Amino acid sequence: MKTDYLIVGSGLSALVFGALMAKAGKKVQMLEAHEHPGGFGHSFTMAKKYTFNAQLHYVWDCGEGDTVDRVLKKLQLDQEVTFDRYDPNGFDHMRMPNYAIDIPSDNTELVKRLVTLFPQDSHQIQQFVAEIQKVRAGLRYLSPPVQPLELLRHIGEVCCAIQYLNSTLQDVFDKFKIPQAAQTLLALQWPDFLLPPAQLSFYAWLILFSGYQAGAFYPTKHFEQVIDALVQIITDNHGQVLLNHEVTDFLLVDTTVTGVQAIDLLTNESQQYMADTVICNIDPKKAAGMIGLEKFSRTVQKKLDYDYSPSNFMAYCVVQGINLKDYGFGKWNTFHTGDQDLNVAFDRMYTDQDYSNPSFAITTPSLLTTYGGDCPTDCQIIEFLTVANYGYFKTLKHCDPKAYRQKKEEILESILDVVEREYIPNLREHLVFKISGSPTTNEDFCNCPEGNSYGSSLTPKNMGIDRLNHQTSLNNFYFCNASSGYPGFAPTFWTGALLYQRLSGDLILA
Ligand SMILES: Cc1cc2nc3c(=O)[nH]c(=O)nc-3n(C[C@H](O)[C@H](O)[C@H](O)COP(=O)(O)OP(=O)(O)OC[C@H]3O[C@@H](n4cnc5c(N)ncnc54)[C@H](O)[C@@H]3O)c2cc1C
C-alpha cells in the first residue's frame, strides 16, 4: 500500500510536518525505531510514578502569532496545547562566585542590571546590547521565506547581521571588550548549546537569547501532551505512527527514493513501505550513509559534511518532603559555574573529564506549571544538565561497564556537592529517586549518531551559508530535522511547518 508521505522518525519536526499534512487530507505514515514517539522530545515514566521529559526544558516562540502558535492554530490544537510563561523578570538565573544576575525579558532592565554589577564598563555593555538588537532584527529579514522588499527596506540591520556570519560569541564579546565576569553571566546558558563562547556561533546564541527574552515557556500539561496531541492528529486523520519500526534501508530507482525497508523490532519481521514522497527526520548524514553519499549532488555532499554537536549528561531526580520554592527555585532555570571562564570550564569537563568544579543547568519542571501529574503531590522533579564526551563514554561502556557507571555516579555526586553547598543544604536526604543519562543513553534512546545533542554542532561553520536545508538533490526525498533546519522545540516546529508550506503551498508561516 502506497502513502502520500512516508516519514522516517517521529522527532518534533516530523510530527509537525506529518500532523499538518494529515490534517490537509494527505495519507501519512510514520516509522519510529523507539517505543515512544517524539525523539529528543519523548517522555518516560520511572517507578510507575515519575514522568520525565528526555531532554526538553524550556521553549520560545510560543506567544500569540509566533511559529508554535500558528502551527497549533492550523491544527486546531491551540485551546488544548497551551503554555505557561517563565518569569519575565528573570527566566534564567545565572550564578557564579561573587556574581549573580537574573536575565529579564526587557533589554533596558538587562543593561541596568549589568551596569550595576560592572559600572566601569557601562558604555561597552550598552553598545553590546544595542548591537545584539540590531543583528537580531537583521537576521529576521534573512530568515526564510525571505521577502526581498522587506530585506531592502531594512538593509542597515541586514548588513549589520551579515558581518557576524563567521563570528563566535567570544569574537563579539572581545570586539565590545565585555569584562570576563559579564561574559560569563551572559553566556551561562551554554548547556542550551553545549558549546562554550569560543566555539559557539554568535547567531545561535543571539537567536536563543532573544527568543527566550521575548518569552520563555513550558507546556501547561508537560511536553508529553504536546507530542501525544500531534500523534493524535495524524492517527485521527487516517495516518499511522508505527513505533518500534526501525528503517534499515532506503529504496531507490536511479535517483528517486520510492520507499524504505524497515524491521518491526518486536516481531523481527522486515517489510517494505512505499510512498510518493519520503521525509527523512533521522540524522541526514546517517541517512546519506545508508543511501550512499555518492548518490547525492556535490552541493548536498558538501552540506552534509558537518560535525556533530557535543553530547550531554542528564540527571533526572525527585525530591520529597521539601519545597524547592523555599530554596530559590521557581519559574526559571538556574545556571551555575564555579569557574569564571566558561571556555576553561567546558574544556575541563569535555576534554579532561574533570568534573570537580562543574558548570551545569538546574531545572525544576514541577514548578513550571500547576498542572501536576509528573510526580506524586508530595514530590517535585529536579534535573541537572551538563556536557559529556561521547567518545570517552562509549569506550568506557564498551570496555569497562563498572567504570562507566562509576563515572556517571561521580558526575552526579560532584553536581550534588555543589547544589548542597550553594542552593539546597541536605538535598541528598530528600532525594527519593535519581537516574542519569550519558551520551550513550542519547544514542540508545534517541538514535542520534555520537549521542549528539543538537544535530550539527552550533559553530559558525555549521550555521553559515553552507548549512543543510530540506533539499536532498534526490527525487521525492526531503530532509526534515534539527540539522536540516534548526535545533530546539520552536525551531523544529518551524522546520516541519516550513517544509509543509513548501510542499503544499499553504502559507502558514509569516
Ligand atoms: C540535553 C538536551 C536538552 C535540550 N533542551 C532543549 C530545550 O530546553 N528547549 C528546546 O527548545 N530544545 C531543547 N533541545 C533540543 C530539541 O530537543 C531537539 O532539537 C529536537 O527535539 C530535535 O527534533 P528533530 O525533529 O530533529 O528529531 P529527533 O528528536 O532527532 O528525532 C529523530 C527520530 O528519528 C528516530 N530514528 C532515528 N533513526 C531511525 C531509524 N533508522 N528508523 C526509525 N526511526 C529512527 C529516532 O528514534 C528519533 O525519534 C535539547 C536537546 C538536548 C539533547
The ligand as an SDF file (V2000), in Angstrom:
LIG
                    3D

 53 58  0  0  0  0  0  0  0  0999 V2000
   20.0910   17.7030   26.5500 C   0  0  0  0  0  0  0  0  0  0  0  0
   19.1910   18.4140   25.6130 C   0  0  0  0  0  0  0  0  0  0  0  0
   18.4350   19.4580   26.0740 C   0  0  0  0  0  0  0  0  0  0  0  0
   17.5820   20.1280   25.2130 C   0  0  0  0  0  0  0  0  0  0  0  0
   16.8230   21.1350   25.7210 N   0  0  0  0  0  0  0  0  0  0  0  0
   16.0230   21.8200   24.9140 C   0  0  0  0  0  0  0  0  0  0  0  0
   15.2200   22.8580   25.4550 C   0  0  0  0  0  0  0  0  0  0  0  0
   15.2120   23.1070   26.6600 O   0  0  0  0  0  0  0  0  0  0  0  0
   14.4490   23.5750   24.6060 N   0  0  0  0  0  0  0  0  0  0  0  0
   14.4350   23.3280   23.2640 C   0  0  0  0  0  0  0  0  0  0  0  0
   13.7150   24.0400   22.5510 O   0  0  0  0  0  0  0  0  0  0  0  0
   15.1650   22.3120   22.7250 N   0  0  0  0  0  0  0  0  0  0  0  0
   15.9580   21.5610   23.5100 C   0  0  0  0  0  0  0  0  0  0  0  0
   16.6910   20.5360   22.9960 N   0  0  0  0  0  0  0  0  0  0  0  0
   16.6960   20.3170   21.5280 C   0  0  0  0  0  0  0  0  0  0  0  0
   15.4800   19.5770   20.9840 C   0  0  0  0  0  0  0  0  0  0  0  0
   15.1220   18.5580   21.8630 O   0  0  0  0  0  0  0  0  0  0  0  0
   15.7990   18.9750   19.6010 C   0  0  0  0  0  0  0  0  0  0  0  0
   16.4380   19.9190   18.7710 O   0  0  0  0  0  0  0  0  0  0  0  0
   14.5700   18.4840   18.8490 C   0  0  0  0  0  0  0  0  0  0  0  0
   13.7060   17.7570   19.6930 O   0  0  0  0  0  0  0  0  0  0  0  0
   15.0170   17.6280   17.6580 C   0  0  0  0  0  0  0  0  0  0  0  0
   13.9190   17.2220   16.8650 O   0  0  0  0  0  0  0  0  0  0  0  0
   14.1170   16.5460   15.4550 P   0  0  0  0  0  0  0  0  0  0  0  0
   12.8880   16.7900   14.6640 O   0  0  0  0  0  0  0  0  0  0  0  0
   15.4170   16.9320   14.8570 O   0  0  0  0  0  0  0  0  0  0  0  0
   14.1210   14.9760   15.6890 O   0  0  0  0  0  0  0  0  0  0  0  0
   14.8710   13.9980   16.7500 P   0  0  0  0  0  0  0  0  0  0  0  0
   14.4570   14.3570   18.1190 O   0  0  0  0  0  0  0  0  0  0  0  0
   16.3040   13.9270   16.3950 O   0  0  0  0  0  0  0  0  0  0  0  0
   14.1610   12.6400   16.3540 O   0  0  0  0  0  0  0  0  0  0  0  0
   14.5920   11.7790   15.3450 C   0  0  0  0  0  0  0  0  0  0  0  0
   13.7930   10.4930   15.4920 C   0  0  0  0  0  0  0  0  0  0  0  0
   14.2070    9.5660   14.4760 O   0  0  0  0  0  0  0  0  0  0  0  0
   14.2180    8.2690   15.0500 C   0  0  0  0  0  0  0  0  0  0  0  0
   15.0930    7.4140   14.2570 N   0  0  0  0  0  0  0  0  0  0  0  0
   16.4470    7.5070   14.1030 C   0  0  0  0  0  0  0  0  0  0  0  0
   16.8890    6.5420   13.2980 N   0  0  0  0  0  0  0  0  0  0  0  0
   15.8000    5.8290   12.9210 C   0  0  0  0  0  0  0  0  0  0  0  0
   15.6090    4.6980   12.0620 C   0  0  0  0  0  0  0  0  0  0  0  0
   16.6280    4.1180   11.4330 N   0  0  0  0  0  0  0  0  0  0  0  0
   14.3460    4.2410   11.8850 N   0  0  0  0  0  0  0  0  0  0  0  0
   13.2830    4.8280   12.5020 C   0  0  0  0  0  0  0  0  0  0  0  0
   13.4250    5.8940   13.3260 N   0  0  0  0  0  0  0  0  0  0  0  0
   14.6620    6.3830   13.5240 C   0  0  0  0  0  0  0  0  0  0  0  0
   14.7470    8.4960   16.4550 C   0  0  0  0  0  0  0  0  0  0  0  0
   14.4530    7.4160   17.3070 O   0  0  0  0  0  0  0  0  0  0  0  0
   14.0160    9.7840   16.8360 C   0  0  0  0  0  0  0  0  0  0  0  0
   12.7790    9.5250   17.4280 O   0  0  0  0  0  0  0  0  0  0  0  0
   17.5100   19.7820   23.8370 C   0  0  0  0  0  0  0  0  0  0  0  0
   18.2640   18.6940   23.3640 C   0  0  0  0  0  0  0  0  0  0  0  0
   19.0940   18.0120   24.2520 C   0  0  0  0  0  0  0  0  0  0  0  0
   19.8720   16.8380   23.7530 C   0  0  0  0  0  0  0  0  0  0  0  0
  1  2  1  0
  2  3  1  0
  2 52  2  0
  3  4  2  0
  4  5  1  0
  4 50  1  0
  5  6  2  0
  6  7  1  0
  6 13  1  0
  7  8  2  0
  7  9  1  0
  9 10  1  0
 10 11  2  0
 10 12  1  0
 12 13  2  0
 13 14  1  0
 14 15  1  0
 14 50  1  0
 15 16  1  0
 16 17  1  0
 16 18  1  0
 18 19  1  0
 18 20  1  0
 20 21  1  0
 20 22  1  0
 22 23  1  0
 23 24  1  0
 24 25  2  0
 24 26  1  0
 24 27  1  0
 27 28  1  0
 28 29  2  0
 28 30  1  0
 28 31  1  0
 31 32  1  0
 32 33  1  0
 33 34  1  0
 33 48  1  0
 34 35  1  0
 35 36  1  0
 35 46  1  0
 36 37  1  0
 36 45  1  0
 37 38  2  0
 38 39  1  0
 39 40  1  0
 39 45  2  0
 40 41  1  0
 40 42  2  0
 42 43  1  0
 43 44  2  0
 44 45  1  0
 46 47  1  0
 46 48  1  0
 48 49  1  0
 50 51  2  0
 51 52  1  0
 52 53  1  0
M  END
$$$$
